[in-house]
Amino acid sequence: MSKILFTMTSDVSVLDVLNHQKIYCAGRYFSETGLTEIENVPDGHTEQEIRDNFETWKQEFINYQPTKAILETRRYSYPAMQDQLDMMYHDEVDGTTTFKDAIKAVKDANPKP
């Protein structure tokens, strides 16, 4: 890892955007200034590369994020936790896939973009 240290500001988490690009580095966010201090950038990546590509990467990250409506719909569509646990137990005992089928049905009905 390179010991690069620089700051960036963004309306979304800089580290989340970099992680989405599989650039795992350390950093600290300063709420009073809105700056993120980035350090320990993996070898092969430079500050200039990150700065040059950040806006494109940020848009990819934003586009990848599921909408709140989809997440809320999924949240209320899943079976109750007690029912999910019961499905898992019976699937294990009976050799069925009821739990996986129920979860897949909710995900299929509410796909992420």
Phi and psi restraints in degrees (range 20) as a CNS / XPLOR table:
assign (resid 1 and name C) (resid 2 and name N)
       (resid 2 and name CA) (resid 2 and name C) 1.0 -82.2 20.0 2
assign (resid 2 and name N) (resid 2 and name CA)
       (resid 2 and name C) (resid 3 and name N) 1.0 147.3 20.0 2
assign (resid 2 and name C) (resid 3 and name N)
       (resid 3 and name CA) (resid 3 and name C) 1.0 -92.7 20.0 2
assign (resid 3 and name N) (resid 3 and name CA)
       (resid 3 and name C) (resid 4 and name N) 1.0 52.3 20.0 2
assign (resid 3 and name C) (resid 4 and name N)
       (resid 4 and name CA) (resid 4 and name C) 1.0 -76.8 20.0 2
assign (resid 4 and name N) (resid 4 and name CA)
       (resid 4 and name C) (resid 5 and name N) 1.0 139.2 20.0 2
assign (resid 4 and name C) (resid 5 and name N)
       (resid 5 and name CA) (resid 5 and name C) 1.0 -135.8 20.0 2
assign (resid 5 and name N) (resid 5 and name CA)
       (resid 5 and name C) (resid 6 and name N) 1.0 117.3 20.0 2
assign (resid 5 and name C) (resid 6 and name N)
       (resid 6 and name CA) (resid 6 and name C) 1.0 -152.2 20.0 2
assign (resid 6 and name N) (resid 6 and name CA)
       (resid 6 and name C) (resid 7 and name N) 1.0 169.6 20.0 2
assign (resid 6 and name C) (resid 7 and name N)
       (resid 7 and name CA) (resid 7 and name C) 1.0 -119.4 20.0 2
assign (resid 7 and name N) (resid 7 and name CA)
       (resid 7 and name C) (resid 8 and name N) 1.0 149.0 20.0 2
assign (resid 7 and name C) (resid 8 and name N)
       (resid 8 and name CA) (resid 8 and name C) 1.0 -140.7 20.0 2
assign (resid 8 and name N) (resid 8 and name CA)
       (resid 8 and name C) (resid 9 and name N) 1.0 155.6 20.0 2
assign (resid 8 and name C) (resid 9 and name N)
       (resid 9 and name CA) (resid 9 and name C) 1.0 -125.2 20.0 2
assign (resid 9 and name N) (resid 9 and name CA)
       (resid 9 and name C) (resid 10 and name N) 1.0 145.6 20.0 2
assign (resid 9 and name C) (resid 10 and name N)
       (resid 10 and name CA) (resid 10 and name C) 1.0 -161.5 20.0 2
assign (resid 10 and name N) (resid 10 and name CA)
       (resid 10 and name C) (resid 11 and name N) 1.0 157.6 20.0 2
assign (resid 10 and name C) (resid 11 and name N)
       (resid 11 and name CA) (resid 11 and name C) 1.0 -82.1 20.0 2
assign (resid 11 and name N) (resid 11 and name CA)
       (resid 11 and name C) (resid 12 and name N) 1.0 -6.7 20.0 2
assign (resid 11 and name C) (resid 12 and name N)
       (resid 12 and name CA) (resid 12 and name C) 1.0 -124.8 20.0 2
assign (resid 12 and name N) (resid 12 and name CA)
       (resid 12 and name C) (resid 13 and name N) 1.0 164.8 20.0 2
assign (resid 12 and name C) (resid 13 and name N)
       (resid 13 and name CA) (resid 13 and name C) 1.0 -62.8 20.0 2
assign (resid 13 and name N) (resid 13 and name CA)
       (resid 13 and name C) (resid 14 and name N) 1.0 120.0 20.0 2
assign (resid 13 and name C) (resid 14 and name N)
       (resid 14 and name CA) (resid 14 and name C) 1.0 -59.0 20.0 2
assign (resid 14 and name N) (resid 14 and name CA)
       (resid 14 and name C) (resid 15 and name N) 1.0 -44.3 20.0 2
assign (resid 14 and name C) (resid 15 and name N)
       (resid 15 and name CA) (resid 15 and name C) 1.0 -66.3 20.0 2
assign (resid 15 and name N) (resid 15 and name CA)
       (resid 15 and name C) (resid 16 and name N) 1.0 -36.2 20.0 2
assign (resid 15 and name C) (resid 16 and name N)
       (resid 16 and name CA) (resid 16 and name C) 1.0 -63.4 20.0 2
assign (resid 16 and name N) (resid 16 and name CA)
       (resid 16 and name C) (resid 17 and name N) 1.0 -41.5 20.0 2
assign (resid 16 and name C) (resid 17 and name N)
       (resid 17 and name CA) (resid 17 and name C) 1.0 -62.9 20.0 2
assign (resid 17 and name N) (resid 17 and name CA)
       (resid 17 and name C) (resid 18 and name N) 1.0 -45.7 20.0 2
assign (resid 17 and name C) (resid 18 and name N)
       (resid 18 and name CA) (resid 18 and name C) 1.0 -65.7 20.0 2
assign (resid 18 and name N) (resid 18 and name CA)
       (resid 18 and name C) (resid 19 and name N) 1.0 -41.5 20.0 2
assign (resid 18 and name C) (resid 19 and name N)
       (resid 19 and name CA) (resid 19 and name C) 1.0 -60.6 20.0 2
assign (resid 19 and name N) (resid 19 and name CA)
       (resid 19 and name C) (resid 20 and name N) 1.0 -38.6 20.0 2
assign (resid 19 and name C) (resid 20 and name N)
       (resid 20 and name CA) (resid 20 and name C) 1.0 -60.7 20.0 2
assign (resid 20 and name N) (resid 20 and name CA)
       (resid 20 and name C) (resid 21 and name N) 1.0 -29.7 20.0 2
assign (resid 20 and name C) (resid 21 and name N)
       (resid 21 and name CA) (resid 21 and name C) 1.0 -88.7 20.0 2
assign (resid 21 and name N) (resid 21 and name CA)
       (resid 21 and name C) (resid 22 and name N) 1.0 6.6 20.0 2
assign (resid 21 and name C) (resid 22 and name N)
       (resid 22 and name CA) (resid 22 and name C) 1.0 62.5 20.0 2
assign (resid 22 and name N) (resid 22 and name CA)
       (resid 22 and name C) (resid 23 and name N) 1.0 32.7 20.0 2
assign (resid 22 and name C) (resid 23 and name N)
       (resid 23 and name CA) (resid 23 and name C) 1.0 -107.6 20.0 2
assign (resid 23 and name N) (resid 23 and name CA)
       (resid 23 and name C) (resid 24 and name N) 1.0 94.6 20.0 2
assign (resid 23 and name C) (resid 24 and name N)
       (resid 24 and name CA) (resid 24 and name C) 1.0 -93.2 20.0 2
assign (resid 24 and name N) (resid 24 and name CA)
       (resid 24 and name C) (resid 25 and name N) 1.0 115.2 20.0 2
assign (resid 24 and name C) (resid 25 and name N)
       (resid 25 and name CA) (resid 25 and name C) 1.0 -141.2 20.0 2
assign (resid 25 and name N) (resid 25 and name CA)
       (resid 25 and name C) (resid 26 and name N) 1.0 168.6 20.0 2
assign (resid 25 and name C) (resid 26 and name N)
       (resid 26 and name CA) (resid 26 and name C) 1.0 -91.7 20.0 2
assign (resid 26 and name N) (resid 26 and name CA)
       (resid 26 and name C) (resid 27 and name N) 1.0 158.1 20.0 2
assign (resid 26 and name C) (resid 27 and name N)
       (resid 27 and name CA) (resid 27 and name C) 1.0 -173.9 20.0 2
assign (resid 27 and name N) (resid 27 and name CA)
       (resid 27 and name C) (resid 28 and name N) 1.0 168.4 20.0 2
assign (resid 27 and name C) (resid 28 and name N)
       (resid 28 and name CA) (resid 28 and name C) 1.0 -135.1 20.0 2
assign (resid 28 and name N) (resid 28 and name CA)
       (resid 28 and name C) (resid 29 and name N) 1.0 138.6 20.0 2
assign (resid 28 and name C) (resid 29 and name N)
       (resid 29 and name CA) (resid 29 and name C) 1.0 -102.1 20.0 2
assign (resid 29 and name N) (resid 29 and name CA)
       (resid 29 and name C) (resid 30 and name N) 1.0 132.7 20.0 2
assign (resid 29 and name C) (resid 30 and name N)
       (resid 30 and name CA) (resid 30 and name C) 1.0 -110.1 20.0 2
assign (resid 30 and name N) (resid 30 and name CA)
       (resid 30 and name C) (resid 31 and name N) 1.0 103.8 20.0 2
assign (resid 30 and name C) (resid 31 and name N)
       (resid 31 and name CA) (resid 31 and name C) 1.0 -63.5 20.0 2
assign (resid 31 and name N) (resid 31 and name CA)
       (resid 31 and name C) (resid 32 and name N) 1.0 -32.2 20.0 2
assign (resid 31 and name C) (resid 32 and name N)
       (resid 32 and name CA) (resid 32 and name C) 1.0 -67.8 20.0 2
assign (resid 32 and name N) (resid 32 and name CA)
       (resid 32 and name C) (resid 33 and name N) 1.0 -26.4 20.0 2
assign (resid 32 and name C) (resid 33 and name N)
       (resid 33 and name CA) (resid 33 and name C) 1.0 -112.4 20.0 2
assign (resid 33 and name N) (resid 33 and name CA)
       (resid 33 and name C) (resid 34 and name N) 1.0 -17.1 20.0 2
assign (resid 33 and name C) (resid 34 and name N)
       (resid 34 and name CA) (resid 34 and name C) 1.0 77.6 20.0 2
assign (resid 34 and name N) (resid 34 and name CA)
       (resid 34 and name C) (resid 35 and name N) 1.0 10.8 20.0 2
assign (resid 34 and name C) (resid 35 and name N)
       (resid 35 and name CA) (resid 35 and name C) 1.0 -94.0 20.0 2
assign (resid 35 and name N) (resid 35 and name CA)
       (resid 35 and name C) (resid 36 and name N) 1.0 148.5 20.0 2
assign (resid 35 and name C) (resid 36 and name N)
       (resid 36 and name CA) (resid 36 and name C) 1.0 -115.4 20.0 2
assign (resid 36 and name N) (resid 36 and name CA)
       (resid 36 and name C) (resid 37 and name N) 1.0 125.2 20.0 2
assign (resid 36 and name C) (resid 37 and name N)
       (resid 37 and name CA) (resid 37 and name C) 1.0 -92.9 20.0 2
assign (resid 37 and name N) (resid 37 and name CA)
       (resid 37 and name C) (resid 38 and name N) 1.0 122.8 20.0 2
assign (resid 37 and name C) (resid 38 and name N)
       (resid 38 and name CA) (resid 38 and name C) 1.0 -111.6 20.0 2
assign (resid 38 and name N) (resid 38 and name CA)
       (resid 38 and name C) (resid 39 and name N) 1.0 135.7 20.0 2
assign (resid 38 and name C) (resid 39 and name N)
       (resid 39 and name CA) (resid 39 and name C) 1.0 -145.1 20.0 2
assign (resid 39 and name N) (resid 39 and name CA)
       (resid 39 and name C) (resid 40 and name N) 1.0 169.0 20.0 2
assign (resid 39 and name C) (resid 40 and name N)
       (resid 40 and name CA) (resid 40 and name C) 1.0 55.5 20.0 2
assign (resid 40 and name N) (resid 40 and name CA)
       (resid 40 and name C) (resid 41 and name N) 1.0 50.3 20.0 2
assign (resid 40 and name C) (resid 41 and name N)
       (resid 41 and name CA) (resid 41 and name C) 1.0 -71.9 20.0 2
assign (resid 41 and name N) (resid 41 and name CA)
       (resid 41 and name C) (resid 42 and name N) 1.0 133.9 20.0 2
assign (resid 41 and name C) (resid 42 and name N)
       (resid 42 and name CA) (resid 42 and name C) 1.0 -58.3 20.0 2
assign (resid 42 and name N) (resid 42 and name CA)
       (resid 42 and name C) (resid 43 and name N) 1.0 146.7 20.0 2
assign (resid 42 and name C) (resid 43 and name N)
       (resid 43 and name CA) (resid 43 and name C) 1.0 -53.8 20.0 2
assign (resid 43 and name N) (resid 43 and name CA)
       (resid 43 and name C) (resid 44 and name N) 1.0 144.9 20.0 2
assign (resid 43 and name C) (resid 44 and name N)
       (resid 44 and name CA) (resid 44 and name C) 1.0 95.5 20.0 2
assign (resid 44 and name N) (resid 44 and name CA)
       (resid 44 and name C) (resid 45 and name N) 1.0 -10.1 20.0 2
assign (resid 44 and name C) (resid 45 and name N)
       (resid 45 and name CA) (resid 45 and name C) 1.0 -119.1 20.0 2
assign (resid 45 and name N) (resid 45 and name CA)
       (resid 45 and name C) (resid 46 and name N) 1.0 141.2 20.0 2
assign (resid 45 and name C) (resid 46 and name N)
       (resid 46 and name CA) (resid 46 and name C) 1.0 -121.4 20.0 2
assign (resid 46 and name N) (resid 46 and name CA)
       (resid 46 and name C) (resid 47 and name N) 1.0 162.8 20.0 2
assign (resid 46 and name C) (resid 47 and name N)
       (resid 47 and name CA) (resid 47 and name C) 1.0 -59.3 20.0 2
assign (resid 47 and name N) (resid 47 and name CA)
       (resid 47 and name C) (resid 48 and name N) 1.0 -41.8 20.0 2
assign (resid 47 and name C) (resid 48 and name N)
       (resid 48 and name CA) (resid 48 and name C) 1.0 -63.4 20.0 2
assign (resid 48 and name N) (resid 48 and name CA)
       (resid 48 and name C) (resid 49 and name N) 1.0 -42.0 20.0 2
assign (resid 48 and name C) (resid 49 and name N)
       (resid 49 and name CA) (resid 49 and name C) 1.0 -59.8 20.0 2
assign (resid 49 and name N) (resid 49 and name CA)
       (resid 49 and name C) (resid 50 and name N) 1.0 -45.0 20.0 2
assign (resid 49 and name C) (resid 50 and name N)
       (resid 50 and name CA) (resid 50 and name C) 1.0 -64.0 20.0 2
assign (resid 50 and name N) (resid 50 and name CA)
       (resid 50 and name C) (resid 51 and name N) 1.0 -46.1 20.0 2
assign (resid 50 and name C) (resid 51 and name N)
       (resid 51 and name CA) (resid 51 and name C) 1.0 -64.0 20.0 2
assign (resid 51 and name N) (resid 51 and name CA)
       (resid 51 and name C) (resid 52 and name N) 1.0 -41.7 20.0 2
assign (resid 51 and name C) (resid 52 and name N)
       (resid 52 and name CA) (resid 52 and name C) 1.0 -65.8 20.0 2
assign (resid 52 and name N) (resid 52 and name CA)
       (resid 52 and name C) (resid 53 and name N) 1.0 -33.2 20.0 2
assign (resid 52 and name C) (resid 53 and name N)
       (resid 53 and name CA) (resid 53 and name C) 1.0 -104.0 20.0 2
assign (resid 53 and name N) (resid 53 and name CA)
       (resid 53 and name C) (resid 54 and name N) 1.0 -6.1 20.0 2
assign (resid 53 and name C) (resid 54 and name N)
       (resid 54 and name CA) (resid 54 and name C) 1.0 -58.5 20.0 2
assign (resid 54 and name N) (resid 54 and name CA)
       (resid 54 and name C) (resid 55 and name N) 1.0 -45.0 20.0 2
assign (resid 54 and name C) (resid 55 and name N)
       (resid 55 and name CA) (resid 55 and name C) 1.0 -62.6 20.0 2
assign (resid 55 and name N) (resid 55 and name CA)
       (resid 55 and name C) (resid 56 and name N) 1.0 -39.9 20.0 2
assign (resid 55 and name C) (resid 56 and name N)
       (resid 56 and name CA) (resid 56 and name C) 1.0 -65.1 20.0 2
assign (resid 56 and name N) (resid 56 and name CA)
       (resid 56 and name C) (resid 57 and name N) 1.0 -45.6 20.0 2
assign (resid 56 and name C) (resid 57 and name N)
       (resid 57 and name CA) (resid 57 and name C) 1.0 -63.2 20.0 2
assign (resid 57 and name N) (resid 57 and name CA)
       (resid 57 and name C) (resid 58 and name N) 1.0 -39.0 20.0 2
assign (resid 57 and name C) (resid 58 and name N)
       (resid 58 and name CA) (resid 58 and name C) 1.0 -62.4 20.0 2
assign (resid 58 and name N) (resid 58 and name CA)
       (resid 58 and name C) (resid 59 and name N) 1.0 -43.3 20.0 2
assign (resid 58 and name C) (resid 59 and name N)
       (resid 59 and name CA) (resid 59 and name C) 1.0 -65.5 20.0 2
assign (resid 59 and name N) (resid 59 and name CA)
       (resid 59 and name C) (resid 60 and name N) 1.0 -38.8 20.0 2
assign (resid 59 and name C) (resid 60 and name N)
       (resid 60 and name CA) (resid 60 and name C) 1.0 -61.1 20.0 2
assign (resid 60 and name N) (resid 60 and name CA)
       (resid 60 and name C) (resid 61 and name N) 1.0 -42.6 20.0 2
assign (resid 60 and name C) (resid 61 and name N)
       (resid 61 and name CA) (resid 61 and name C) 1.0 -62.7 20.0 2
assign (resid 61 and name N) (resid 61 and name CA)
       (resid 61 and name C) (resid 62 and name N) 1.0 -45.6 20.0 2
assign (resid 61 and name C) (resid 62 and name N)
       (resid 62 and name CA) (resid 62 and name C) 1.0 -63.2 20.0 2
assign (resid 62 and name N) (resid 62 and name CA)
       (resid 62 and name C) (resid 63 and name N) 1.0 -43.9 20.0 2
assign (resid 62 and name C) (resid 63 and name N)
       (resid 63 and name CA) (resid 63 and name C) 1.0 -64.5 20.0 2
assign (resid 63 and name N) (resid 63 and name CA)
       (resid 63 and name C) (resid 64 and name N) 1.0 -30.1 20.0 2
assign (resid 63 and name C) (resid 64 and name N)
       (resid 64 and name CA) (resid 64 and name C) 1.0 -74.6 20.0 2
assign (resid 64 and name N) (resid 64 and name CA)
       (resid 64 and name C) (resid 65 and name N) 1.0 -27.5 20.0 2
assign (resid 64 and name C) (resid 65 and name N)
       (resid 65 and name CA) (resid 65 and name C) 1.0 -66.7 20.0 2
assign (resid 65 and name N) (resid 65 and name CA)
       (resid 65 and name C) (resid 66 and name N) 1.0 130.1 20.0 2
assign (resid 65 and name C) (resid 66 and name N)
       (resid 66 and name CA) (resid 66 and name C) 1.0 -67.9 20.0 2
assign (resid 66 and name N) (resid 66 and name CA)
       (resid 66 and name C) (resid 67 and name N) 1.0 150.1 20.0 2
assign (resid 66 and name C) (resid 67 and name N)
       (resid 67 and name CA) (resid 67 and name C) 1.0 -72.2 20.0 2
assign (resid 67 and name N) (resid 67 and name CA)
       (resid 67 and name C) (resid 68 and name N) 1.0 157.2 20.0 2
assign (resid 67 and name C) (resid 68 and name N)
       (resid 68 and name CA) (resid 68 and name C) 1.0 -61.6 20.0 2
assign (resid 68 and name N) (resid 68 and name CA)
       (resid 68 and name C) (resid 69 and name N) 1.0 -35.1 20.0 2
assign (resid 68 and name C) (resid 69 and name N)
       (resid 69 and name CA) (resid 69 and name C) 1.0 -62.5 20.0 2
assign (resid 69 and name N) (resid 69 and name CA)
       (resid 69 and name C) (resid 70 and name N) 1.0 -42.7 20.0 2
assign (resid 69 and name C) (resid 70 and name N)
       (resid 70 and name CA) (resid 70 and name C) 1.0 -64.0 20.0 2
assign (resid 70 and name N) (resid 70 and name CA)
       (resid 70 and name C) (resid 71 and name N) 1.0 -44.8 20.0 2
assign (resid 70 and name C) (resid 71 and name N)
       (resid 71 and name CA) (resid 71 and name C) 1.0 -63.2 20.0 2
assign (resid 71 and name N) (resid 71 and name CA)
       (resid 71 and name C) (resid 72 and name N) 1.0 -40.9 20.0 2
assign (resid 71 and name C) (resid 72 and name N)
       (resid 72 and name CA) (resid 72 and name C) 1.0 -66.0 20.0 2
assign (resid 72 and name N) (resid 72 and name CA)
       (resid 72 and name C) (resid 73 and name N) 1.0 -42.6 20.0 2
assign (resid 72 and name C) (resid 73 and name N)
       (resid 73 and name CA) (resid 73 and name C) 1.0 -62.1 20.0 2
assign (resid 73 and name N) (resid 73 and name CA)
       (resid 73 and name C) (resid 74 and name N) 1.0 -45.4 20.0 2
assign (resid 73 and name C) (resid 74 and name N)
       (resid 74 and name CA) (resid 74 and name C) 1.0 -60.2 20.0 2
assign (resid 74 and name N) (resid 74 and name CA)
       (resid 74 and name C) (resid 75 and name N) 1.0 -45.8 20.0 2
assign (resid 74 and name C) (resid 75 and name N)
       (resid 75 and name CA) (resid 75 and name C) 1.0 -53.4 20.0 2
assign (resid 75 and name N) (resid 75 and name CA)
       (resid 75 and name C) (resid 76 and name N) 1.0 -43.6 20.0 2
assign (resid 75 and name C) (resid 76 and name N)
       (resid 76 and name CA) (resid 76 and name C) 1.0 -89.0 20.0 2
assign (resid 76 and name N) (resid 76 and name CA)
       (resid 76 and name C) (resid 77 and name N) 1.0 -6.7 20.0 2
assign (resid 76 and name C) (resid 77 and name N)
       (resid 77 and name CA) (resid 77 and name C) 1.0 -92.2 20.0 2
assign (resid 77 and name N) (resid 77 and name CA)
       (resid 77 and name C) (resid 78 and name N) 1.0 -22.9 20.0 2
assign (resid 77 and name C) (resid 78 and name N)
       (resid 78 and name CA) (resid 78 and name C) 1.0 -65.4 20.0 2
assign (resid 78 and name N) (resid 78 and name CA)
       (resid 78 and name C) (resid 79 and name N) 1.0 147.8 20.0 2
assign (resid 78 and name C) (resid 79 and name N)
       (resid 79 and name CA) (resid 79 and name C) 1.0 -61.3 20.0 2
assign (resid 79 and name N) (resid 79 and name CA)
       (resid 79 and name C) (resid 80 and name N) 1.0 156.8 20.0 2
assign (resid 79 and name C) (resid 80 and name N)
       (resid 80 and name CA) (resid 80 and name C) 1.0 -56.9 20.0 2
assign (resid 80 and name N) (resid 80 and name CA)
       (resid 80 and name C) (resid 81 and name N) 1.0 149.6 20.0 2
assign (resid 80 and name C) (resid 81 and name N)
       (resid 81 and name CA) (resid 81 and name C) 1.0 -55.7 20.0 2
assign (resid 81 and name N) (resid 81 and name CA)
       (resid 81 and name C) (resid 82 and name N) 1.0 -41.1 20.0 2
assign (resid 81 and name C) (resid 82 and name N)
       (resid 82 and name CA) (resid 82 and name C) 1.0 -60.8 20.0 2
assign (resid 82 and name N) (resid 82 and name CA)
       (resid 82 and name C) (resid 83 and name N) 1.0 -39.3 20.0 2
assign (resid 82 and name C) (resid 83 and name N)
       (resid 83 and name CA) (resid 83 and name C) 1.0 -68.3 20.0 2
assign (resid 83 and name N) (resid 83 and name CA)
       (resid 83 and name C) (resid 84 and name N) 1.0 -38.2 20.0 2
assign (resid 83 and name C) (resid 84 and name N)
       (resid 84 and name CA) (resid 84 and name C) 1.0 -62.7 20.0 2
assign (resid 84 and name N) (resid 84 and name CA)
       (resid 84 and name C) (resid 85 and name N) 1.0 -44.1 20.0 2
assign (resid 84 and name C) (resid 85 and name N)
       (resid 85 and name CA) (resid 85 and name C) 1.0 -63.7 20.0 2
assign (resid 85 and name N) (resid 85 and name CA)
       (resid 85 and name C) (resid 86 and name N) 1.0 -39.7 20.0 2
assign (resid 85 and name C) (resid 86 and name N)
       (resid 86 and name CA) (resid 86 and name C) 1.0 -63.9 20.0 2
assign (resid 86 and name N) (resid 86 and name CA)
       (resid 86 and name C) (resid 87 and name N) 1.0 -41.8 20.0 2
assign (resid 86 and name C) (resid 87 and name N)
       (resid 87 and name CA) (resid 87 and name C) 1.0 -60.7 20.0 2
assign (resid 87 and name N) (resid 87 and name CA)
       (resid 87 and name C) (resid 88 and name N) 1.0 -44.3 20.0 2
assign (resid 87 and name C) (resid 88 and name N)
       (resid 88 and name CA) (resid 88 and name C) 1.0 -61.3 20.0 2
assign (resid 88 and name N) (resid 88 and name CA)
       (resid 88 and name C) (resid 89 and name N) 1.0 -43.9 20.0 2
assign (resid 88 and name C) (resid 89 and name N)
       (resid 89 and name CA) (resid 89 and name C) 1.0 -60.3 20.0 2
assign (resid 89 and name N) (resid 89 and name CA)
       (resid 89 and name C) (resid 90 and name N) 1.0 -50.5 20.0 2
assign (resid 89 and name C) (resid 90 and name N)
       (resid 90 and name CA) (resid 90 and name C) 1.0 -67.3 20.0 2
assign (resid 90 and name N) (resid 90 and name CA)
       (resid 90 and name C) (resid 91 and name N) 1.0 -33.6 20.0 2
assign (resid 90 and name C) (resid 91 and name N)
       (resid 91 and name CA) (resid 91 and name C) 1.0 -62.1 20.0 2
assign (resid 91 and name N) (resid 91 and name CA)
       (resid 91 and name C) (resid 92 and name N) 1.0 -41.8 20.0 2
assign (resid 91 and name C) (resid 92 and name N)
       (resid 92 and name CA) (resid 92 and name C) 1.0 -65.8 20.0 2
assign (resid 92 and name N) (resid 92 and name CA)
       (resid 92 and name C) (resid 93 and name N) 1.0 -44.5 20.0 2
assign (resid 92 and name C) (resid 93 and name N)
       (resid 93 and name CA) (resid 93 and name C) 1.0 -72.5 20.0 2
assign (resid 93 and name N) (resid 93 and name CA)
       (resid 93 and name C) (resid 94 and name N) 1.0 -43.2 20.0 2
assign (resid 93 and name C) (resid 94 and name N)
       (resid 94 and name CA) (resid 94 and name C) 1.0 -95.1 20.0 2
assign (resid 94 and name N) (resid 94 and name CA)
       (resid 94 and name C) (resid 95 and name N) 1.0 -7.7 20.0 2
assign (resid 94 and name C) (resid 95 and name N)
       (resid 95 and name CA) (resid 95 and name C) 1.0 71.9 20.0 2
assign (resid 95 and name N) (resid 95 and name CA)
       (resid 95 and name C) (resid 96 and name N) 1.0 30.0 20.0 2
assign (resid 95 and name C) (resid 96 and name N)
       (resid 96 and name CA) (resid 96 and name C) 1.0 -103.8 20.0 2
assign (resid 96 and name N) (resid 96 and name CA)
       (resid 96 and name C) (resid 97 and name N) 1.0 179.2 20.0 2
assign (resid 96 and name C) (resid 97 and name N)
       (resid 97 and name CA) (resid 97 and name C) 1.0 -128.1 20.0 2
assign (resid 97 and name N) (resid 97 and name CA)
       (resid 97 and name C) (resid 98 and name N) 1.0 33.9 20.0 2
assign (resid 97 and name C) (resid 98 and name N)
       (resid 98 and name CA) (resid 98 and name C) 1.0 -57.3 20.0 2
assign (resid 98 and name N) (resid 98 and name CA)
       (resid 98 and name C) (resid 99 and name N) 1.0 -45.1 20.0 2
assign (resid 98 and name C) (resid 99 and name N)
       (resid 99 and name CA) (resid 99 and name C) 1.0 -61.8 20.0 2
assign (resid 99 and name N) (resid 99 and name CA)
       (resid 99 and name C) (resid 100 and name N) 1.0 -52.9 20.0 2
assign (resid 99 and name C) (resid 100 and name N)
       (resid 100 and name CA) (resid 100 and name C) 1.0 -59.1 20.0 2
assign (resid 100 and name N) (resid 100 and name CA)
       (resid 100 and name C) (resid 101 and name N) 1.0 -39.7 20.0 2
assign (resid 100 and name C) (resid 101 and name N)
       (resid 101 and name CA) (resid 101 and name C) 1.0 -64.8 20.0 2
assign (resid 101 and name N) (resid 101 and name CA)
       (resid 101 and name C) (resid 102 and name N) 1.0 -40.4 20.0 2
assign (resid 101 and name C) (resid 102 and name N)
       (resid 102 and name CA) (resid 102 and name C) 1.0 -66.6 20.0 2
assign (resid 102 and name N) (resid 102 and name CA)
       (resid 102 and name C) (resid 103 and name N) 1.0 -43.4 20.0 2
assign (resid 102 and name C) (resid 103 and name N)
       (resid 103 and name CA) (resid 103 and name C) 1.0 -67.4 20.0 2
assign (resid 103 and name N) (resid 103 and name CA)
       (resid 103 and name C) (resid 104 and name N) 1.0 -42.8 20.0 2
assign (resid 103 and name C) (resid 104 and name N)
       (resid 104 and name CA) (resid 104 and name C) 1.0 -61.9 20.0 2
assign (resid 104 and name N) (resid 104 and name CA)
       (resid 104 and name C) (resid 105 and name N) 1.0 -38.8 20.0 2
assign (resid 104 and name C) (resid 105 and name N)
       (resid 105 and name CA) (resid 105 and name C) 1.0 -61.4 20.0 2
assign (resid 105 and name N) (resid 105 and name CA)
       (resid 105 and name C) (resid 106 and name N) 1.0 -40.9 20.0 2
assign (resid 105 and name C) (resid 106 and name N)
       (resid 106 and name CA) (resid 106 and name C) 1.0 -67.4 20.0 2
assign (resid 106 and name N) (resid 106 and name CA)
       (resid 106 and name C) (resid 107 and name N) 1.0 -44.7 20.0 2
assign (resid 106 and name C) (resid 107 and name N)
       (resid 107 and name CA) (resid 107 and name C) 1.0 -64.3 20.0 2
assign (resid 107 and name N) (resid 107 and name CA)
       (resid 107 and name C) (resid 108 and name N) 1.0 -41.8 20.0 2
assign (resid 107 and name C) (resid 108 and name N)
       (resid 108 and name CA) (resid 108 and name C) 1.0 -65.1 20.0 2
assign (resid 108 and name N) (resid 108 and name CA)
       (resid 108 and name C) (resid 109 and name N) 1.0 -36.6 20.0 2
assign (resid 108 and name C) (resid 109 and name N)
       (resid 109 and name CA) (resid 109 and name C) 1.0 -74.5 20.0 2
assign (resid 109 and name N) (resid 109 and name CA)
       (resid 109 and name C) (resid 110 and name N) 1.0 -20.6 20.0 2
assign (resid 109 and name C) (resid 110 and name N)
       (resid 110 and name CA) (resid 110 and name C) 1.0 -134.1 20.0 2
assign (resid 110 and name N) (resid 110 and name CA)
       (resid 110 and name C) (resid 111 and name N) 1.0 67.7 20.0 2
assign (resid 110 and name C) (resid 111 and name N)
       (resid 111 and name CA) (resid 111 and name C) 1.0 -70.2 20.0 2
assign (resid 111 and name N) (resid 111 and name CA)
       (resid 111 and name C) (resid 112 and name N) 1.0 148.1 20.0 2
assign (resid 111 and name C) (resid 112 and name N)
       (resid 112 and name CA) (resid 112 and name C) 1.0 -75.4 20.0 2
assign (resid 112 and name N) (resid 112 and name CA)
       (resid 112 and name C) (resid 113 and name N) 1.0 150.8 20.0 2
